[in-house]
Amino acid sequence: MEIIDLFKIILPALIVLLTAYLLINKFLRNEEKRRNFELRKEGTAIITPIRLRAYERLILVLERTTPATLIVSVAKPEMTNMELHTQLLSGIRQEFSHNLSQQIYVSNEIWSSIRASQESLLRLVNTCAAQCNPSNTASELAERIIQVYNVSDQTPTEVAIEMLKKEVRLYF
């Protein structure tokens, strides 16, 4: 009889212990999920404005490096083609290098598109400069760059801007 009495005590105690373990374990998992959700929510509240500023900055870079805008900002009346060529390359590289850190806030596809835009602009400037006499006035090079750039239906810069806008719309 003593074994049966022992089972009468141990069996309910084991059931209560197992039930308590399962309930506490479930409670702790739910609490961890809730804490992770709160951390993500706080992180999103912090990162969203930063990410938006990154998109804004990258759009500004792309707009500032369109040939017409860039030429207006760097060209001076007394410049030669060679001087304008140098200034344009420097301006493009500076604009992009000042904003390299923004790549952590955008997708890899967007960043690749932005890099392609930069490389395309550098190629355009170099190609057009090779077709001009280095000692002529800068207006010759400026006109050639703008003409060649405007021939494209959709430039790499426009593609990158559209991709940035689409990605921003996904978030909001």
Sequence and secondary structure as in RCSB ss.txt:
>XXXX:A:sequence
MEIIDLFKIILPALIVLLTAYLLINKFLRNEEKRRNFELRKEGTAIITPIRLRAYERLILVLERTTPATLIVSVA
KPEMTNMELHTQLLSGIRQEFSHNLSQQIYVSNEIWSSIRASQESLLRLVNTCAAQCNPSNTASELAERIIQVYN
VSDQTPTEVAIEMLKKEVRLYF
>XXXX:A:secstr
 HHHHHHHHHHHHHHHHHHHHHHHHHHHHHHHHHHHHHHHHHHHHHHHHHHHHHHHHHHHHHHHTSHHHHHHHH 
 TT BHHHHHHHHHHHHHHHHHTTGGGGGGS HHHHHHHHHHHHHHHHHHHHHHHTS TTSBHHHHHHHHHHHHH
H SS HHHHHHHHHHHHHHHH 
